[in-house]
């Protein structure tokens, strides 16, 4: 399924509404609470207040470029996770749409991973775009212009942006933190897609610790993969 349509469906479900899949025609005429939901997502922000995750990713990449700090997809995933978690804890609202999942080297947002997967283990040079589910046209996905959101991302880059991939992975794998909790829970119970719910992030983010001195546990990984 197209990732932009996935986001639209996720947004509809979050609001307790149903999006018909029967034909593209149904998507053309569907409106959510009288709003043009496609244009909301096109602007990078949903009508719930949460952003398209690729829009925030583009903002982090923009700041990283300004700071001459190349980012791989793996590193971007961890920074995006920290941004979402801190915003969630400080405001009580999600920063981005969708869910993070527990992958081999920490939390990953699958939609963002797919948007930049062509970069593989190399620094990301491109920016995420979207395909309009109504017209099929590809369009740029600009980063948010909101000063508080830009300030948040600047804080994330200041706190975590200079850490290596290995350090970011170690922090994301901290004992009892969200990733660790979900992976352990999956050993004894059903964990759908190893998703990391927002309530788990709020409850367990405090367990993230910054390792100092010792070498990163996993070395310096360059690519992430889903856990089997």
Rosetta constraint file for C-alpha pairs under 8 A:
AtomPair CA 1 CA 5 HARMONIC 7.06 0.50
AtomPair CA 1 CA 6 HARMONIC 6.71 0.50
AtomPair CA 2 CA 6 HARMONIC 6.24 0.50
AtomPair CA 3 CA 7 HARMONIC 6.26 0.50
AtomPair CA 3 CA 111 HARMONIC 6.53 0.50
AtomPair CA 4 CA 8 HARMONIC 6.34 0.50
AtomPair CA 4 CA 130 HARMONIC 6.54 0.50
AtomPair CA 4 CA 131 HARMONIC 6.39 0.50
AtomPair CA 4 CA 132 HARMONIC 7.19 0.50
AtomPair CA 4 CA 133 HARMONIC 6.69 0.50
AtomPair CA 5 CA 9 HARMONIC 6.14 0.50
AtomPair CA 5 CA 133 HARMONIC 6.09 0.50
AtomPair CA 6 CA 10 HARMONIC 6.09 0.50
AtomPair CA 7 CA 11 HARMONIC 6.09 0.50
AtomPair CA 7 CA 52 HARMONIC 7.94 0.50
AtomPair CA 7 CA 97 HARMONIC 7.31 0.50
AtomPair CA 7 CA 98 HARMONIC 7.13 0.50
AtomPair CA 8 CA 12 HARMONIC 6.22 0.50
AtomPair CA 8 CA 37 HARMONIC 7.61 0.50
AtomPair CA 8 CA 38 HARMONIC 7.54 0.50
AtomPair CA 8 CA 41 HARMONIC 7.87 0.50
AtomPair CA 9 CA 13 HARMONIC 6.18 0.50
AtomPair CA 9 CA 18 HARMONIC 7.83 0.50
AtomPair CA 9 CA 19 HARMONIC 6.13 0.50
AtomPair CA 10 CA 14 HARMONIC 6.13 0.50
AtomPair CA 10 CA 97 HARMONIC 7.88 0.50
AtomPair CA 10 CA 98 HARMONIC 6.88 0.50
AtomPair CA 11 CA 15 HARMONIC 6.42 0.50
AtomPair CA 11 CA 46 HARMONIC 7.71 0.50
AtomPair CA 11 CA 97 HARMONIC 7.44 0.50
AtomPair CA 12 CA 16 HARMONIC 6.33 0.50
AtomPair CA 12 CA 17 HARMONIC 4.99 0.50
AtomPair CA 12 CA 18 HARMONIC 6.07 0.50
AtomPair CA 12 CA 19 HARMONIC 6.46 0.50
AtomPair CA 12 CA 32 HARMONIC 7.39 0.50
AtomPair CA 13 CA 17 HARMONIC 5.45 0.50
AtomPair CA 13 CA 18 HARMONIC 6.43 0.50
AtomPair CA 17 CA 32 HARMONIC 7.53 0.50
AtomPair CA 19 CA 27 HARMONIC 7.46 0.50
AtomPair CA 19 CA 30 HARMONIC 7.43 0.50
AtomPair CA 20 CA 26 HARMONIC 6.09 0.50
AtomPair CA 20 CA 27 HARMONIC 6.83 0.50
AtomPair CA 21 CA 26 HARMONIC 6.99 0.50
AtomPair CA 21 CA 27 HARMONIC 7.36 0.50
AtomPair CA 22 CA 26 HARMONIC 6.76 0.50
AtomPair CA 23 CA 27 HARMONIC 7.13 0.50
AtomPair CA 24 CA 28 HARMONIC 6.36 0.50
AtomPair CA 24 CA 134 HARMONIC 7.34 0.50
AtomPair CA 25 CA 29 HARMONIC 6.69 0.50
AtomPair CA 26 CA 30 HARMONIC 6.10 0.50
AtomPair CA 27 CA 133 HARMONIC 7.61 0.50
AtomPair CA 27 CA 134 HARMONIC 6.72 0.50
AtomPair CA 28 CA 134 HARMONIC 5.53 0.50
AtomPair CA 31 CA 35 HARMONIC 5.89 0.50
AtomPair CA 31 CA 36 HARMONIC 5.82 0.50
AtomPair CA 31 CA 37 HARMONIC 6.66 0.50
AtomPair CA 32 CA 36 HARMONIC 6.86 0.50
AtomPair CA 32 CA 37 HARMONIC 6.30 0.50
AtomPair CA 36 CA 40 HARMONIC 6.59 0.50
AtomPair CA 37 CA 41 HARMONIC 6.41 0.50
AtomPair CA 37 CA 46 HARMONIC 7.32 0.50
AtomPair CA 37 CA 47 HARMONIC 7.26 0.50
AtomPair CA 38 CA 42 HARMONIC 6.05 0.50
AtomPair CA 38 CA 132 HARMONIC 7.33 0.50
AtomPair CA 38 CA 133 HARMONIC 7.68 0.50
AtomPair CA 38 CA 134 HARMONIC 7.91 0.50
AtomPair CA 39 CA 43 HARMONIC 6.24 0.50
AtomPair CA 40 CA 44 HARMONIC 6.80 0.50
AtomPair CA 40 CA 45 HARMONIC 5.77 0.50
AtomPair CA 40 CA 46 HARMONIC 5.16 0.50
AtomPair CA 40 CA 47 HARMONIC 6.27 0.50
AtomPair CA 41 CA 45 HARMONIC 5.34 0.50
AtomPair CA 41 CA 46 HARMONIC 5.29 0.50
AtomPair CA 41 CA 51 HARMONIC 7.74 0.50
AtomPair CA 41 CA 52 HARMONIC 6.52 0.50
AtomPair CA 42 CA 130 HARMONIC 7.53 0.50
AtomPair CA 42 CA 132 HARMONIC 7.62 0.50
AtomPair CA 42 CA 141 HARMONIC 6.84 0.50
AtomPair CA 43 CA 141 HARMONIC 7.06 0.50
AtomPair CA 43 CA 142 HARMONIC 7.25 0.50
AtomPair CA 44 CA 51 HARMONIC 5.53 0.50
AtomPair CA 44 CA 52 HARMONIC 5.03 0.50
AtomPair CA 44 CA 54 HARMONIC 7.96 0.50
AtomPair CA 44 CA 55 HARMONIC 5.52 0.50
AtomPair CA 44 CA 141 HARMONIC 6.40 0.50
AtomPair CA 44 CA 142 HARMONIC 6.89 0.50
AtomPair CA 44 CA 143 HARMONIC 7.23 0.50
AtomPair CA 44 CA 144 HARMONIC 6.92 0.50
AtomPair CA 45 CA 49 HARMONIC 6.29 0.50
AtomPair CA 45 CA 50 HARMONIC 5.83 0.50
AtomPair CA 45 CA 51 HARMONIC 4.08 0.50
AtomPair CA 45 CA 52 HARMONIC 5.78 0.50
AtomPair CA 46 CA 50 HARMONIC 5.51 0.50
AtomPair CA 46 CA 51 HARMONIC 5.78 0.50
AtomPair CA 46 CA 52 HARMONIC 7.07 0.50
AtomPair CA 46 CA 97 HARMONIC 7.99 0.50
AtomPair CA 49 CA 95 HARMONIC 7.84 0.50
AtomPair CA 50 CA 93 HARMONIC 7.76 0.50
AtomPair CA 50 CA 94 HARMONIC 5.91 0.50
AtomPair CA 50 CA 95 HARMONIC 5.06 0.50
AtomPair CA 50 CA 96 HARMONIC 4.73 0.50
AtomPair CA 50 CA 97 HARMONIC 5.72 0.50
AtomPair CA 51 CA 55 HARMONIC 6.81 0.50
AtomPair CA 51 CA 56 HARMONIC 7.07 0.50
AtomPair CA 51 CA 95 HARMONIC 6.07 0.50
AtomPair CA 51 CA 96 HARMONIC 4.46 0.50
AtomPair CA 51 CA 97 HARMONIC 5.91 0.50
AtomPair CA 52 CA 56 HARMONIC 6.99 0.50
AtomPair CA 52 CA 96 HARMONIC 5.71 0.50
AtomPair CA 52 CA 97 HARMONIC 5.66 0.50
AtomPair CA 53 CA 57 HARMONIC 6.20 0.50
AtomPair CA 53 CA 96 HARMONIC 5.10 0.50
AtomPair CA 53 CA 97 HARMONIC 6.12 0.50
AtomPair CA 53 CA 98 HARMONIC 7.74 0.50
AtomPair CA 53 CA 109 HARMONIC 7.98 0.50
AtomPair CA 53 CA 111 HARMONIC 7.57 0.50
AtomPair CA 53 CA 112 HARMONIC 6.51 0.50
AtomPair CA 54 CA 58 HARMONIC 6.06 0.50
AtomPair CA 54 CA 111 HARMONIC 7.57 0.50
AtomPair CA 54 CA 112 HARMONIC 5.58 0.50
AtomPair CA 54 CA 115 HARMONIC 7.51 0.50
AtomPair CA 54 CA 128 HARMONIC 5.97 0.50
AtomPair CA 54 CA 129 HARMONIC 7.78 0.50
AtomPair CA 54 CA 141 HARMONIC 7.48 0.50
AtomPair CA 55 CA 59 HARMONIC 6.44 0.50
AtomPair CA 55 CA 128 HARMONIC 7.42 0.50
AtomPair CA 55 CA 141 HARMONIC 5.92 0.50
AtomPair CA 55 CA 142 HARMONIC 6.12 0.50
AtomPair CA 55 CA 143 HARMONIC 4.82 0.50
AtomPair CA 55 CA 144 HARMONIC 6.62 0.50
AtomPair CA 56 CA 60 HARMONIC 6.31 0.50
AtomPair CA 56 CA 80 HARMONIC 7.41 0.50
AtomPair CA 56 CA 96 HARMONIC 7.71 0.50
AtomPair CA 56 CA 143 HARMONIC 6.04 0.50
AtomPair CA 56 CA 144 HARMONIC 6.89 0.50
AtomPair CA 57 CA 61 HARMONIC 6.20 0.50
AtomPair CA 57 CA 76 HARMONIC 7.14 0.50
AtomPair CA 57 CA 80 HARMONIC 6.53 0.50
AtomPair CA 57 CA 112 HARMONIC 7.36 0.50
AtomPair CA 57 CA 128 HARMONIC 7.92 0.50
AtomPair CA 57 CA 143 HARMONIC 7.83 0.50
AtomPair CA 58 CA 62 HARMONIC 6.08 0.50
AtomPair CA 58 CA 127 HARMONIC 5.95 0.50
AtomPair CA 58 CA 128 HARMONIC 6.52 0.50
AtomPair CA 58 CA 141 HARMONIC 7.85 0.50
AtomPair CA 58 CA 142 HARMONIC 7.20 0.50
AtomPair CA 58 CA 143 HARMONIC 5.53 0.50
AtomPair CA 59 CA 63 HARMONIC 6.29 0.50
AtomPair CA 59 CA 143 HARMONIC 4.80 0.50
AtomPair CA 59 CA 144 HARMONIC 6.93 0.50
AtomPair CA 59 CA 150 HARMONIC 7.49 0.50
AtomPair CA 59 CA 153 HARMONIC 7.48 0.50
AtomPair CA 60 CA 64 HARMONIC 6.05 0.50
AtomPair CA 60 CA 76 HARMONIC 7.67 0.50
AtomPair CA 60 CA 79 HARMONIC 7.92 0.50
AtomPair CA 60 CA 80 HARMONIC 7.71 0.50
AtomPair CA 60 CA 153 HARMONIC 6.24 0.50
AtomPair CA 60 CA 157 HARMONIC 7.68 0.50
AtomPair CA 61 CA 65 HARMONIC 6.08 0.50
AtomPair CA 61 CA 71 HARMONIC 7.22 0.50
AtomPair CA 61 CA 76 HARMONIC 7.83 0.50
AtomPair CA 61 CA 127 HARMONIC 7.96 0.50
AtomPair CA 62 CA 66 HARMONIC 6.39 0.50
AtomPair CA 63 CA 67 HARMONIC 6.25 0.50
AtomPair CA 63 CA 153 HARMONIC 7.89 0.50
AtomPair CA 63 CA 154 HARMONIC 7.13 0.50
AtomPair CA 63 CA 157 HARMONIC 7.77 0.50
AtomPair CA 64 CA 68 HARMONIC 5.98 0.50
AtomPair CA 64 CA 69 HARMONIC 4.93 0.50
AtomPair CA 64 CA 70 HARMONIC 6.42 0.50
AtomPair CA 64 CA 71 HARMONIC 7.20 0.50
AtomPair CA 64 CA 157 HARMONIC 7.44 0.50
AtomPair CA 64 CA 161 HARMONIC 7.79 0.50
AtomPair CA 65 CA 69 HARMONIC 5.91 0.50
AtomPair CA 65 CA 70 HARMONIC 6.63 0.50
AtomPair CA 69 CA 161 HARMONIC 7.73 0.50
AtomPair CA 69 CA 162 HARMONIC 7.58 0.50
AtomPair CA 70 CA 123 HARMONIC 5.46 0.50
AtomPair CA 70 CA 124 HARMONIC 7.10 0.50
AtomPair CA 71 CA 75 HARMONIC 5.84 0.50
AtomPair CA 71 CA 76 HARMONIC 6.04 0.50
AtomPair CA 71 CA 123 HARMONIC 5.01 0.50
AtomPair CA 71 CA 124 HARMONIC 5.98 0.50
AtomPair CA 72 CA 76 HARMONIC 6.11 0.50
AtomPair CA 72 CA 119 HARMONIC 7.52 0.50
AtomPair CA 72 CA 120 HARMONIC 7.67 0.50
AtomPair CA 72 CA 121 HARMONIC 6.10 0.50
AtomPair CA 72 CA 122 HARMONIC 5.70 0.50
AtomPair CA 72 CA 123 HARMONIC 4.37 0.50
AtomPair CA 72 CA 124 HARMONIC 5.60 0.50
AtomPair CA 72 CA 222 HARMONIC 7.31 0.50
AtomPair CA 73 CA 77 HARMONIC 6.15 0.50
AtomPair CA 73 CA 113 HARMONIC 6.64 0.50
AtomPair CA 73 CA 116 HARMONIC 6.47 0.50
AtomPair CA 73 CA 117 HARMONIC 7.17 0.50
AtomPair CA 73 CA 119 HARMONIC 7.19 0.50
AtomPair CA 73 CA 120 HARMONIC 6.99 0.50
AtomPair CA 73 CA 121 HARMONIC 7.05 0.50
AtomPair CA 73 CA 122 HARMONIC 7.89 0.50
AtomPair CA 73 CA 123 HARMONIC 7.34 0.50
AtomPair CA 73 CA 124 HARMONIC 6.77 0.50
AtomPair CA 73 CA 223 HARMONIC 7.29 0.50
AtomPair CA 74 CA 78 HARMONIC 6.75 0.50
AtomPair CA 74 CA 121 HARMONIC 7.80 0.50
AtomPair CA 74 CA 165 HARMONIC 7.18 0.50
AtomPair CA 74 CA 222 HARMONIC 6.48 0.50
AtomPair CA 74 CA 223 HARMONIC 5.75 0.50
AtomPair CA 74 CA 224 HARMONIC 6.07 0.50
AtomPair CA 75 CA 79 HARMONIC 6.42 0.50
AtomPair CA 75 CA 164 HARMONIC 7.93 0.50
AtomPair CA 75 CA 165 HARMONIC 5.61 0.50
AtomPair CA 75 CA 168 HARMONIC 7.19 0.50
AtomPair CA 76 CA 80 HARMONIC 6.02 0.50
AtomPair CA 77 CA 81 HARMONIC 6.17 0.50
AtomPair CA 77 CA 107 HARMONIC 6.99 0.50
AtomPair CA 77 CA 108 HARMONIC 5.47 0.50
AtomPair CA 77 CA 109 HARMONIC 6.70 0.50
AtomPair CA 77 CA 112 HARMONIC 7.70 0.50
AtomPair CA 77 CA 113 HARMONIC 7.39 0.50
AtomPair CA 78 CA 82 HARMONIC 6.28 0.50
AtomPair CA 78 CA 106 HARMONIC 7.29 0.50
AtomPair CA 78 CA 107 HARMONIC 6.57 0.50
AtomPair CA 78 CA 108 HARMONIC 7.20 0.50
AtomPair CA 78 CA 168 HARMONIC 6.50 0.50
AtomPair CA 78 CA 169 HARMONIC 7.48 0.50
AtomPair CA 78 CA 172 HARMONIC 7.34 0.50
AtomPair CA 79 CA 83 HARMONIC 6.17 0.50
AtomPair CA 79 CA 156 HARMONIC 6.79 0.50
AtomPair CA 79 CA 157 HARMONIC 7.55 0.50
AtomPair CA 79 CA 160 HARMONIC 7.04 0.50
AtomPair CA 79 CA 161 HARMONIC 7.30 0.50
AtomPair CA 80 CA 84 HARMONIC 6.18 0.50
AtomPair CA 81 CA 85 HARMONIC 6.05 0.50
AtomPair CA 81 CA 100 HARMONIC 7.56 0.50
AtomPair CA 81 CA 107 HARMONIC 6.68 0.50
AtomPair CA 81 CA 108 HARMONIC 7.47 0.50
AtomPair CA 81 CA 109 HARMONIC 7.95 0.50
AtomPair CA 82 CA 86 HARMONIC 6.04 0.50
AtomPair CA 82 CA 156 HARMONIC 7.07 0.50
AtomPair CA 83 CA 87 HARMONIC 6.11 0.50
AtomPair CA 83 CA 95 HARMONIC 7.73 0.50
AtomPair CA 83 CA 152 HARMONIC 6.97 0.50
AtomPair CA 83 CA 153 HARMONIC 6.53 0.50
AtomPair CA 83 CA 156 HARMONIC 6.16 0.50
AtomPair CA 84 CA 88 HARMONIC 5.99 0.50
AtomPair CA 84 CA 94 HARMONIC 6.62 0.50
AtomPair CA 84 CA 95 HARMONIC 5.13 0.50
AtomPair CA 84 CA 96 HARMONIC 6.66 0.50
AtomPair CA 85 CA 89 HARMONIC 6.16 0.50
AtomPair CA 85 CA 94 HARMONIC 7.98 0.50
AtomPair CA 85 CA 198 HARMONIC 7.97 0.50
AtomPair CA 85 CA 201 HARMONIC 6.34 0.50
AtomPair CA 85 CA 202 HARMONIC 7.08 0.50
AtomPair CA 85 CA 205 HARMONIC 7.29 0.50
AtomPair CA 86 CA 90 HARMONIC 6.04 0.50
AtomPair CA 87 CA 91 HARMONIC 5.86 0.50
AtomPair CA 87 CA 92 HARMONIC 7.52 0.50
AtomPair CA 87 CA 93 HARMONIC 7.18 0.50
AtomPair CA 87 CA 94 HARMONIC 6.89 0.50
AtomPair CA 87 CA 95 HARMONIC 6.06 0.50
AtomPair CA 87 CA 152 HARMONIC 7.63 0.50
AtomPair CA 88 CA 92 HARMONIC 4.94 0.50
AtomPair CA 88 CA 93 HARMONIC 5.02 0.50
AtomPair CA 88 CA 94 HARMONIC 5.03 0.50
AtomPair CA 88 CA 95 HARMONIC 6.46 0.50
AtomPair CA 88 CA 198 HARMONIC 7.76 0.50
AtomPair CA 88 CA 202 HARMONIC 7.05 0.50
AtomPair CA 89 CA 93 HARMONIC 7.77 0.50
AtomPair CA 89 CA 202 HARMONIC 5.79 0.50
AtomPair CA 94 CA 198 HARMONIC 7.60 0.50
AtomPair CA 98 CA 109 HARMONIC 7.69 0.50
AtomPair CA 99 CA 109 HARMONIC 6.36 0.50
AtomPair CA 99 CA 195 HARMONIC 6.40 0.50
AtomPair CA 99 CA 196 HARMONIC 6.59 0.50
AtomPair CA 99 CA 197 HARMONIC 6.78 0.50
AtomPair CA 99 CA 198 HARMONIC 7.92 0.50
AtomPair CA 100 CA 107 HARMONIC 5.76 0.50
AtomPair CA 100 CA 108 HARMONIC 5.23 0.50
AtomPair CA 100 CA 109 HARMONIC 4.49 0.50
AtomPair CA 100 CA 110 HARMONIC 7.14 0.50
AtomPair CA 100 CA 195 HARMONIC 5.86 0.50
AtomPair CA 100 CA 196 HARMONIC 5.47 0.50
AtomPair CA 100 CA 197 HARMONIC 7.54 0.50
AtomPair CA 101 CA 107 HARMONIC 5.40 0.50
AtomPair CA 101 CA 108 HARMONIC 5.27 0.50
AtomPair CA 101 CA 109 HARMONIC 6.24 0.50
AtomPair CA 101 CA 110 HARMONIC 7.36 0.50
AtomPair CA 101 CA 193 HARMONIC 6.89 0.50
AtomPair CA 101 CA 194 HARMONIC 5.39 0.50
AtomPair CA 101 CA 195 HARMONIC 4.23 0.50
AtomPair CA 101 CA 196 HARMONIC 5.43 0.50
AtomPair CA 102 CA 106 HARMONIC 5.67 0.50
AtomPair CA 102 CA 107 HARMONIC 4.80 0.50
AtomPair CA 102 CA 108 HARMONIC 6.42 0.50
AtomPair CA 102 CA 179 HARMONIC 5.63 0.50
AtomPair CA 102 CA 182 HARMONIC 7.08 0.50
AtomPair CA 102 CA 183 HARMONIC 6.81 0.50
AtomPair CA 102 CA 194 HARMONIC 5.42 0.50
AtomPair CA 102 CA 195 HARMONIC 6.32 0.50
AtomPair CA 102 CA 196 HARMONIC 6.69 0.50
AtomPair CA 102 CA 226 HARMONIC 7.34 0.50
AtomPair CA 102 CA 227 HARMONIC 7.24 0.50
AtomPair CA 103 CA 107 HARMONIC 5.96 0.50
AtomPair CA 103 CA 108 HARMONIC 6.27 0.50
AtomPair CA 103 CA 194 HARMONIC 7.93 0.50
AtomPair CA 103 CA 224 HARMONIC 6.84 0.50
AtomPair CA 103 CA 225 HARMONIC 5.88 0.50
AtomPair CA 103 CA 226 HARMONIC 4.39 0.50
AtomPair CA 103 CA 227 HARMONIC 5.09 0.50
AtomPair CA 104 CA 224 HARMONIC 6.13 0.50
AtomPair CA 104 CA 225 HARMONIC 5.65 0.50
AtomPair CA 104 CA 226 HARMONIC 5.83 0.50
AtomPair CA 104 CA 227 HARMONIC 5.32 0.50
AtomPair CA 105 CA 169 HARMONIC 5.71 0.50
AtomPair CA 105 CA 172 HARMONIC 7.88 0.50
AtomPair CA 105 CA 173 HARMONIC 7.57 0.50
AtomPair CA 105 CA 221 HARMONIC 7.94 0.50
AtomPair CA 105 CA 224 HARMONIC 5.88 0.50
AtomPair CA 105 CA 225 HARMONIC 7.58 0.50
AtomPair CA 106 CA 169 HARMONIC 5.98 0.50
AtomPair CA 106 CA 172 HARMONIC 5.45 0.50
AtomPair CA 106 CA 173 HARMONIC 6.11 0.50
AtomPair CA 106 CA 179 HARMONIC 6.17 0.50
AtomPair CA 107 CA 172 HARMONIC 7.06 0.50
AtomPair CA 107 CA 179 HARMONIC 6.32 0.50
AtomPair CA 107 CA 196 HARMONIC 7.79 0.50
AtomPair CA 108 CA 113 HARMONIC 7.07 0.50
AtomPair CA 109 CA 113 HARMONIC 6.14 0.50
AtomPair CA 110 CA 114 HARMONIC 6.07 0.50
AtomPair CA 111 CA 115 HARMONIC 6.28 0.50
AtomPair CA 112 CA 116 HARMONIC 6.54 0.50
AtomPair CA 113 CA 117 HARMONIC 5.69 0.50
AtomPair CA 115 CA 128 HARMONIC 5.87 0.50
AtomPair CA 115 CA 129 HARMONIC 7.88 0.50
AtomPair CA 116 CA 120 HARMONIC 7.63 0.50
AtomPair CA 116 CA 124 HARMONIC 7.16 0.50
AtomPair CA 116 CA 126 HARMONIC 7.80 0.50
AtomPair CA 116 CA 127 HARMONIC 7.98 0.50
AtomPair CA 116 CA 128 HARMONIC 7.12 0.50
AtomPair CA 119 CA 123 HARMONIC 6.70 0.50
AtomPair CA 119 CA 124 HARMONIC 5.70 0.50
AtomPair CA 119 CA 125 HARMONIC 7.82 0.50
AtomPair CA 120 CA 223 HARMONIC 6.55 0.50
AtomPair CA 121 CA 222 HARMONIC 4.98 0.50
AtomPair CA 121 CA 223 HARMONIC 5.37 0.50
AtomPair CA 122 CA 222 HARMONIC 7.89 0.50
AtomPair CA 127 CA 141 HARMONIC 7.96 0.50
AtomPair CA 128 CA 140 HARMONIC 7.22 0.50
AtomPair CA 128 CA 141 HARMONIC 6.32 0.50
AtomPair CA 129 CA 138 HARMONIC 6.74 0.50
AtomPair CA 129 CA 139 HARMONIC 5.74 0.50
AtomPair CA 129 CA 140 HARMONIC 4.66 0.50
AtomPair CA 129 CA 141 HARMONIC 4.85 0.50
AtomPair CA 130 CA 138 HARMONIC 5.53 0.50
AtomPair CA 130 CA 139 HARMONIC 5.58 0.50
AtomPair CA 130 CA 140 HARMONIC 6.52 0.50
AtomPair CA 130 CA 141 HARMONIC 6.31 0.50
AtomPair CA 131 CA 136 HARMONIC 5.70 0.50
AtomPair CA 131 CA 137 HARMONIC 5.40 0.50
AtomPair CA 131 CA 138 HARMONIC 4.26 0.50
AtomPair CA 131 CA 139 HARMONIC 6.35 0.50
AtomPair CA 132 CA 136 HARMONIC 5.11 0.50
AtomPair CA 132 CA 137 HARMONIC 5.41 0.50
AtomPair CA 132 CA 138 HARMONIC 6.31 0.50
AtomPair CA 132 CA 139 HARMONIC 7.48 0.50
AtomPair CA 133 CA 137 HARMONIC 7.93 0.50
AtomPair CA 144 CA 149 HARMONIC 7.06 0.50
AtomPair CA 144 CA 150 HARMONIC 7.29 0.50
AtomPair CA 145 CA 149 HARMONIC 7.68 0.50
AtomPair CA 145 CA 150 HARMONIC 7.12 0.50
AtomPair CA 146 CA 150 HARMONIC 6.29 0.50
AtomPair CA 147 CA 151 HARMONIC 6.00 0.50
AtomPair CA 148 CA 152 HARMONIC 6.13 0.50
AtomPair CA 149 CA 153 HARMONIC 6.32 0.50
AtomPair CA 150 CA 154 HARMONIC 6.16 0.50
AtomPair CA 151 CA 155 HARMONIC 6.21 0.50
AtomPair CA 152 CA 156 HARMONIC 6.29 0.50
AtomPair CA 153 CA 157 HARMONIC 6.19 0.50
AtomPair CA 154 CA 158 HARMONIC 6.10 0.50
AtomPair CA 155 CA 159 HARMONIC 6.09 0.50
AtomPair CA 156 CA 160 HARMONIC 5.72 0.50
AtomPair CA 156 CA 161 HARMONIC 6.66 0.50
AtomPair CA 157 CA 161 HARMONIC 4.01 0.50
AtomPair CA 157 CA 162 HARMONIC 7.24 0.50
AtomPair CA 158 CA 162 HARMONIC 7.35 0.50
AtomPair CA 160 CA 168 HARMONIC 7.52 0.50
AtomPair CA 163 CA 167 HARMONIC 5.88 0.50
AtomPair CA 163 CA 168 HARMONIC 6.38 0.50
AtomPair CA 164 CA 168 HARMONIC 6.35 0.50
AtomPair CA 164 CA 220 HARMONIC 7.27 0.50
AtomPair CA 165 CA 169 HARMONIC 6.15 0.50
AtomPair CA 165 CA 220 HARMONIC 5.67 0.50
AtomPair CA 165 CA 221 HARMONIC 6.47 0.50
AtomPair CA 165 CA 222 HARMONIC 7.29 0.50
AtomPair CA 166 CA 170 HARMONIC 6.23 0.50
AtomPair CA 166 CA 216 HARMONIC 5.17 0.50
AtomPair CA 166 CA 217 HARMONIC 7.29 0.50
AtomPair CA 166 CA 218 HARMONIC 6.23 0.50
AtomPair CA 166 CA 219 HARMONIC 5.54 0.50
AtomPair CA 166 CA 220 HARMONIC 4.42 0.50
AtomPair CA 166 CA 221 HARMONIC 6.28 0.50
AtomPair CA 167 CA 171 HARMONIC 6.29 0.50
AtomPair CA 167 CA 210 HARMONIC 7.82 0.50
AtomPair CA 167 CA 211 HARMONIC 7.07 0.50
AtomPair CA 167 CA 216 HARMONIC 5.70 0.50
AtomPair CA 168 CA 172 HARMONIC 6.22 0.50
AtomPair CA 169 CA 173 HARMONIC 6.10 0.50
AtomPair CA 169 CA 218 HARMONIC 7.68 0.50
AtomPair CA 170 CA 174 HARMONIC 6.36 0.50
AtomPair CA 170 CA 210 HARMONIC 7.92 0.50
AtomPair CA 170 CA 211 HARMONIC 7.22 0.50
AtomPair CA 170 CA 216 HARMONIC 6.44 0.50
AtomPair CA 170 CA 217 HARMONIC 6.54 0.50
AtomPair CA 170 CA 218 HARMONIC 7.53 0.50
AtomPair CA 171 CA 208 HARMONIC 5.64 0.50
AtomPair CA 171 CA 209 HARMONIC 5.66 0.50
AtomPair CA 171 CA 210 HARMONIC 5.76 0.50
AtomPair CA 171 CA 211 HARMONIC 7.00 0.50
AtomPair CA 172 CA 177 HARMONIC 7.38 0.50
AtomPair CA 172 CA 179 HARMONIC 6.64 0.50
AtomPair CA 172 CA 208 HARMONIC 6.62 0.50
AtomPair CA 173 CA 177 HARMONIC 6.95 0.50
AtomPair CA 173 CA 179 HARMONIC 6.02 0.50
AtomPair CA 173 CA 180 HARMONIC 5.76 0.50
AtomPair CA 173 CA 208 HARMONIC 7.83 0.50
AtomPair CA 174 CA 179 HARMONIC 7.82 0.50
AtomPair CA 174 CA 180 HARMONIC 6.58 0.50
AtomPair CA 174 CA 207 HARMONIC 6.52 0.50
AtomPair CA 174 CA 208 HARMONIC 5.38 0.50
AtomPair CA 174 CA 209 HARMONIC 6.44 0.50
AtomPair CA 175 CA 180 HARMONIC 5.78 0.50
AtomPair CA 175 CA 181 HARMONIC 7.68 0.50
AtomPair CA 175 CA 207 HARMONIC 6.86 0.50
AtomPair CA 175 CA 208 HARMONIC 7.73 0.50
AtomPair CA 176 CA 180 HARMONIC 5.55 0.50
AtomPair CA 176 CA 181 HARMONIC 5.34 0.50
AtomPair CA 176 CA 204 HARMONIC 6.77 0.50
AtomPair CA 176 CA 207 HARMONIC 6.08 0.50
AtomPair CA 177 CA 181 HARMONIC 6.01 0.50
AtomPair CA 177 CA 201 HARMONIC 7.81 0.50
AtomPair CA 177 CA 204 HARMONIC 4.98 0.50
AtomPair CA 177 CA 205 HARMONIC 5.65 0.50
AtomPair CA 177 CA 206 HARMONIC 7.17 0.50
AtomPair CA 177 CA 207 HARMONIC 4.87 0.50
AtomPair CA 177 CA 208 HARMONIC 5.79 0.50
AtomPair CA 178 CA 182 HARMONIC 6.16 0.50
AtomPair CA 178 CA 196 HARMONIC 6.73 0.50
AtomPair CA 178 CA 200 HARMONIC 5.97 0.50
AtomPair CA 178 CA 201 HARMONIC 5.55 0.50
AtomPair CA 178 CA 204 HARMONIC 5.56 0.50
AtomPair CA 178 CA 205 HARMONIC 6.44 0.50
AtomPair CA 179 CA 183 HARMONIC 6.18 0.50
AtomPair CA 179 CA 196 HARMONIC 7.08 0.50
AtomPair CA 180 CA 184 HARMONIC 6.14 0.50
AtomPair CA 181 CA 185 HARMONIC 6.03 0.50
AtomPair CA 182 CA 186 HARMONIC 6.13 0.50
AtomPair CA 182 CA 191 HARMONIC 7.40 0.50
AtomPair CA 182 CA 194 HARMONIC 6.52 0.50
AtomPair CA 182 CA 195 HARMONIC 7.57 0.50
AtomPair CA 182 CA 196 HARMONIC 6.60 0.50
AtomPair CA 183 CA 187 HARMONIC 6.91 0.50
AtomPair CA 183 CA 194 HARMONIC 7.04 0.50
AtomPair CA 184 CA 188 HARMONIC 7.42 0.50
AtomPair CA 185 CA 189 HARMONIC 5.97 0.50
AtomPair CA 185 CA 190 HARMONIC 7.82 0.50
AtomPair CA 185 CA 191 HARMONIC 7.14 0.50
AtomPair CA 186 CA 190 HARMONIC 5.74 0.50
AtomPair CA 186 CA 191 HARMONIC 5.15 0.50
AtomPair CA 186 CA 194 HARMONIC 7.11 0.50
AtomPair CA 191 CA 195 HARMONIC 6.94 0.50
AtomPair CA 196 CA 200 HARMONIC 6.65 0.50
AtomPair CA 196 CA 201 HARMONIC 7.12 0.50
AtomPair CA 197 CA 201 HARMONIC 6.58 0.50
AtomPair CA 198 CA 202 HARMONIC 6.27 0.50
AtomPair CA 199 CA 203 HARMONIC 6.15 0.50
AtomPair CA 200 CA 204 HARMONIC 5.87 0.50
AtomPair CA 200 CA 205 HARMONIC 7.91 0.50
AtomPair CA 201 CA 205 HARMONIC 5.32 0.50
AtomPair CA 204 CA 208 HARMONIC 7.98 0.50
AtomPair CA 215 CA 219 HARMONIC 7.17 0.50
AtomPair CA 216 CA 220 HARMONIC 7.18 0.50
